[in-house]
Amino acid sequence: MTVAPLAIIGAGIAGLACARVLVDHGRAVQLFDKARGPGGRLANRRVDETVFDLGAQHFTARHPAFRQALSAWRDAGLVAPWPTRPWRVTADGWQPAPDAERFTAVPRMSALARHLAEGLEVHTGQRIIAIRSTPEGWWLAAETNAHHGPFAGVVLALPTPQAAVLLGPIAPELAAACTQRPMTPCWAACVRFSTRLPTLEAPAPDWQTAAFPTGPLHRVIRNHTKPGRHAQSESLTLLADVAWSIDHLEDDPDTVAAALLAAFAAQYPAPLPAAELLTAHRWRYAQPVTADSDGPGYRSGGNGLALCGDAWRDGRIEDAWLSGHALGHHLATRLADKENLHA
Ligand SMILES: Cc1cc2nc3c(=O)[nH]c(=O)nc-3n(C[C@H](O)[C@H](O)[C@H](O)COP(=O)(O)OP(=O)(O)OC[C@H]3O[C@@H](n4cnc5c(N)ncnc54)[C@H](O)[C@@H]3O)c2cc1C
């Protein structure tokens, strides 16, 4: 008897981690993502030779399972420690601020997702708008009018508000669980300057990233200080804080980009060079409001539907990977148990 494949909606790090485990256990898996490539919030924007990380900038690796994966990625030259020179901007000015060890993907964050997606069946440009149950299995309807199926099960590896929309008509309890895990937005502006920023007077003048404990900025990242990008122009990602992002959620991107650049200029101790490129990206669902590191890190309904993603643990890359990884193992075990029962 041929076993129907499993579908995973969302090829961010959670969906990819889940798929990898299932495939390693011999399961057929198909991933669907609305974007042009895998990665989700590990996205970057490229303008000419300049690459901006738009979402996640770096990540921690605390959990033993994630550290093990990290070790293989480091050996493959896919990730490297960064930042080594983080700063913090308070009322006392700009100060070096040593922090927990973090890593970034080389040469851009999306490279890690592309690596995880290698060998997987990923259907991009497929925004799923409905999930349907039939006697043969689950079917997915895409905005393109394509219908995909039948599948033995469907994993929704999506931000919870997007999962809730799809689950509402078919699994109200799972949809309700999603609405209990709201997510906050984040505006991200990208600015490229004609020359390097003036160097700051301090023990570690060549800053790579700066945290702003009070808004409207949350963090500023110098993309060209990341490994593999030293040749590119001075290029900053300016991340707004949650409160400011909520207040300005429906503003137009040009207005937001100008406001965030002005906020940075007001905080920088020297005049800024001319900005030759300025854009902004709205993340409607950037990070979950609540953390839940004690639960299983995923939701699995008895009907073949399951959920993973950062919102089921906490709002970090590490959490998203752990969530997908744990769900992959759970599903692989459950499927094997089922087959043994019917053998
Ligand atoms: C601005 C910003 C800064 C961040 N900074 C950090 C950081 O410094 N460190 C850190 O560890 N984490 C950070 N994060 C969080 C981190 O990016 C996330 O925790 C992680 O990437 C989430 O992965 P995921 O797979 O759960 O979800 P996602 O990456 O959101 O993946 C979900 C995927 O689903 C797709 N999708 C959505 N709806 C549909 C649909 N209907 N049909 C088909 N596909 C769909 C999307 O295109 C996306 O690819 C940041 C996030 C943002 C936005």
The ligand as a MOL file (V3000), in Angstrom:
LIG
                    3D

  0  0  0     0  0            999 V3000
M  V30 BEGIN CTAB
M  V30 COUNTS 53 58 0 0 0
M  V30 BEGIN ATOM
M  V30 1 C 12.6030 41.7010 12.5390 0
M  V30 2 C 12.8810 40.3810 13.2090 0
M  V30 3 C 14.0250 40.2280 13.9660 0
M  V30 4 C 14.3020 39.0050 14.5830 0
M  V30 5 N 15.4590 38.8740 15.2760 0
M  V30 6 C 15.8010 37.6550 15.7420 0
M  V30 7 C 17.0900 37.4500 16.3030 0
M  V30 8 O 17.9340 38.3580 16.3450 0
M  V30 9 N 17.3810 36.2170 16.7910 0
M  V30 10 C 16.4970 35.1720 16.7220 0
M  V30 11 O 16.8320 34.0660 17.1640 0
M  V30 12 N 15.2770 35.3390 16.1680 0
M  V30 13 C 14.9090 36.5460 15.6860 0
M  V30 14 N 13.6890 36.7260 15.0940 0
M  V30 15 C 12.7030 35.6190 15.1580 0
M  V30 16 C 13.0030 34.5070 14.1470 0
M  V30 17 O 13.1510 35.0630 12.8700 0
M  V30 18 C 11.8500 33.5280 14.1780 0
M  V30 19 O 11.7160 33.0130 15.5050 0
M  V30 20 C 11.9900 32.3380 13.2300 0
M  V30 21 O 12.5830 32.6850 12.0190 0
M  V30 22 C 10.5990 31.7630 13.0060 0
M  V30 23 O 10.6450 30.6780 12.1150 0
M  V30 24 P 9.3040 29.8960 11.7480 0
M  V30 25 O 9.6860 28.8170 10.8170 0
M  V30 26 O 8.5850 29.5480 13.0050 0
M  V30 27 O 8.3620 30.9710 11.0100 0
M  V30 28 P 8.5970 31.7800 9.6710 0
M  V30 29 O 10.0270 32.0490 9.4350 0
M  V30 30 O 7.6850 32.9520 9.7600 0
M  V30 31 O 8.0890 30.7810 8.5310 0
M  V30 32 C 6.7420 30.6970 8.1640 0
M  V30 33 C 6.6540 30.5440 6.6550 0
M  V30 34 O 5.2920 30.3780 6.3000 0
M  V30 35 C 5.0510 31.0290 5.0740 0
M  V30 36 N 3.6020 31.2500 4.9910 0
M  V30 37 C 2.8260 32.0420 5.7760 0
M  V30 38 N 1.5270 31.9130 5.4300 0
M  V30 39 C 1.4880 31.0300 4.3950 0
M  V30 40 C 0.4220 30.4850 3.6110 0
M  V30 41 N -0.8620 30.7960 3.8180 0
M  V30 42 N 0.7420 29.6080 2.6270 0
M  V30 43 C 2.0340 29.2600 2.3880 0
M  V30 44 N 3.0690 29.7450 3.1180 0
M  V30 45 C 2.8020 30.6140 4.1130 0
M  V30 46 C 5.9100 32.2620 5.1480 0
M  V30 47 O 6.2090 32.7530 3.8540 0
M  V30 48 C 7.1440 31.7570 5.8900 0
M  V30 49 O 8.1620 31.3560 4.9860 0
M  V30 50 C 13.3920 37.9160 14.4530 0
M  V30 51 C 12.2510 38.0650 13.6650 0
M  V30 52 C 11.9940 39.2820 13.0290 0
M  V30 53 C 10.7910 39.4130 12.1410 0
M  V30 END ATOM
M  V30 BEGIN BOND
M  V30 1 1 1 2
M  V30 2 1 2 3
M  V30 3 2 2 52
M  V30 4 2 3 4
M  V30 5 1 4 5
M  V30 6 1 4 50
M  V30 7 2 5 6
M  V30 8 1 6 7
M  V30 9 1 6 13
M  V30 10 2 7 8
M  V30 11 1 7 9
M  V30 12 1 9 10
M  V30 13 2 10 11
M  V30 14 1 10 12
M  V30 15 2 12 13
M  V30 16 1 13 14
M  V30 17 1 14 15
M  V30 18 1 14 50
M  V30 19 1 15 16
M  V30 20 1 16 17
M  V30 21 1 16 18
M  V30 22 1 18 19
M  V30 23 1 18 20
M  V30 24 1 20 21
M  V30 25 1 20 22
M  V30 26 1 22 23
M  V30 27 1 23 24
M  V30 28 2 24 25
M  V30 29 1 24 26
M  V30 30 1 24 27
M  V30 31 1 27 28
M  V30 32 2 28 29
M  V30 33 1 28 30
M  V30 34 1 28 31
M  V30 35 1 31 32
M  V30 36 1 32 33
M  V30 37 1 33 34
M  V30 38 1 33 48
M  V30 39 1 34 35
M  V30 40 1 35 36
M  V30 41 1 35 46
M  V30 42 1 36 37
M  V30 43 1 36 45
M  V30 44 2 37 38
M  V30 45 1 38 39
M  V30 46 1 39 40
M  V30 47 2 39 45
M  V30 48 1 40 41
M  V30 49 2 40 42
M  V30 50 1 42 43
M  V30 51 2 43 44
M  V30 52 1 44 45
M  V30 53 1 46 47
M  V30 54 1 46 48
M  V30 55 1 48 49
M  V30 56 2 50 51
M  V30 57 1 51 52
M  V30 58 1 52 53
M  V30 END BOND
M  V30 END CTAB
M  END
